[in-house]
Amino acid sequence: MSSLIDPSTSAPPRSPGRDVRQIDPRGLRFAAAVTTAVLAVALVAVGTPIGAVALSIQAVVFALGSLVGLGAQPYGVFFRRVIRPHLEAPTELEDPAPPRFAQAVGLIFVLIAGAALALGSLTVVTVALAAALAAAFLNAAFGYCLGCEFFLIAKRVTSRLAPARI
C-alpha cells in the first residue's frame, strides 16, 4: 500500500512495451501500519471532527495510491525517502498491481464511510472503517494483503471467462 518504486532495485519489464517496476514489500507493511493507526483514530473518534479529519486524510492517501499510482502514496514516499535508505536491499520484490488494487478497495471503504458520515449513519461508518482497519492490520501485522488476494482471485476468474485464443 505504498510508494516503493525504487529504480535501483526495479526489475526489468516483464514483457516488451509494459514497464512493470517491482516494489519493496517492507514499504507496503509500513504503509499498512500507518494506515492502521489512522483508521484506528478515525474509528475511535467516529462522529467527531478528529474522526472526520482522519477519515479524510486516509481517503486522500488511498486516492493517490490507487488513482495516481503507488509512487504518489504519501506513506510510501516517507518509507522510500526516510526509512528505506537505512535498510539493506530487499530480498524480494513484488508486482505493484495487487497493492494498487488494494488501495482502490480501501478507497471504496473510506468513501462509503464518508458518505455514511455525511448522511448521519454512524453504524455504517463504523462498519466500513472497521473492515478497512481489519484489512490494513492484517497487512501490517502478518504481511497478508486482503485486497491483493481479491485482485488475484478476480484475475483468475476473469482469465477463465475470457474467450479462448486460437
Secondary structure, DSSP 8 states (H G I E B T S, - for coil): ----B-TTT----SBTTB----B-HHHHHHHHHHHHHHHHHHHHTTTSHHHHHHHHHHHHHHHIIIII-GGG-HHHHHIIIIIGGGS---S--B-SHHHHHHHHHHHHHHHHHHHHHHHT-HHHHHHHHHHHHHHHHHHHHH---HHHHHHHHHHHHHHHHS----
